[in-house]
Amino acid sequence: MTVDLEPKGDGRSHFVLGPVEKWVAGAIAAACIALAYWLVSSVQTLVTQAAVTNTRLSDLSQQLTDVPELRRQVVELKVRVDKHDAEISELRTTRNLK
């Protein structure tokens, strides 16, 4: 197990790892690469889920824009039903008079 700092002829130093240190550095690099891959795939999954959620929210908001029109139609139908109920009750009273 050696880690050496050897001077070069041009005044710079050269960092040298021993065989065990090379394996340790390789294992750390492999772990960092695996962690980076996991992180990128997790972020991509989150982005995909966010896109699906945005699409669903867009669909819901589009459906909710129809709510006032539906409410108006329900009120109109209720008025019609009330009118028909009144007519039916009038017909029943007319039949009873005969």
C-alpha positions in Angstrom: 0.0 0.0 0.0 1.7 3.1 -1.2 0.8 6.6 -2.2 3.8 8.5 -3.5 4.4 12.0 -4.7 7.3 11.7 -7.1 9.1 14.8 -8.4 9.4 15.0 -12.2 12.4 16.4 -14.1 10.5 19.6 -15.1 9.8 20.7 -11.5 6.3 19.3 -11.2 5.3 16.4 -8.9 3.6 13.2 -10.0 1.0 11.4 -7.8 1.4 7.6 -7.8 -1.1 5.1 -6.3 -0.3 1.6 -5.3 -2.4 -1.4 -6.6 -4.7 -1.5 -3.5 -5.3 2.3 -3.7 -6.1 1.9 -7.4 -8.8 -0.7 -6.6 -10.2 1.5 -3.8 -10.2 4.5 -6.2 -11.9 2.4 -8.9 -14.5 1.1 -6.4 -15.3 4.7 -5.3 -15.5 5.9 -8.9 -17.8 3.0 -9.8 -20.0 3.8 -6.8 -20.1 7.5 -7.8 -21.1 6.5 -11.4 -23.8 4.2 -10.1 -25.1 6.9 -7.8 -25.2 9.4 -10.7 -27.1 6.9 -12.9 -29.6 6.3 -10.1 -30.0 10.0 -9.5 -30.6 10.8 -13.3 -33.1 8.0 -13.7 -35.0 9.1 -10.5 -35.1 12.7 -11.8 -36.4 11.4 -15.2 -39.1 9.4 -13.4 -40.1 12.5 -11.5 -40.3 14.6 -14.7 -42.4 11.9 -16.3 -44.8 11.8 -13.4 -45.0 15.6 -13.3 -45.9 15.6 -17.0 -48.7 13.0 -16.5 -50.0 15.1 -13.5 -49.9 18.3 -15.6 -51.9 16.5 -18.3 -54.5 15.3 -15.8 -54.8 18.7 -14.2 -55.2 20.2 -17.7 -58.0 17.7 -18.4 -59.7 18.5 -15.1 -59.5 22.2 -15.6 -61.0 21.8 -19.1 -63.8 19.7 -17.6 -64.4 22.3 -14.9 -64.9 25.1 -17.5 -68.1 23.3 -18.4 -69.5 23.4 -14.8 -71.3 26.8 -15.2 -73.0 25.7 -18.4 -74.0 22.4 -16.7 -75.3 24.3 -13.7 -77.4 26.5 -16.0 -78.8 23.4 -17.7 -79.7 21.8 -14.4 -81.6 24.9 -13.3 -83.4 25.0 -16.6 -84.4 21.4 -16.4 -85.6 21.9 -12.8 -87.8 24.7 -14.0 -89.2 22.5 -16.7 -89.9 19.7 -14.3 -91.6 22.1 -11.9 -93.7 23.4 -14.8 -94.6 19.8 -15.8 -95.5 18.9 -12.2 -97.8 21.8 -12.0 -99.4 20.8 -15.3 -99.8 17.2 -14.2 -101.4 18.3 -10.9 -103.8 20.6 -12.9 -104.7 17.7 -15.2 -105.4 15.4 -12.2 -107.7 18.0 -10.6 -109.5 18.5 -13.9 -110.0 14.7 -14.2 -111.5 14.6 -10.7 -114.0 17.3 -11.6 -115.6 15.1 -14.3 
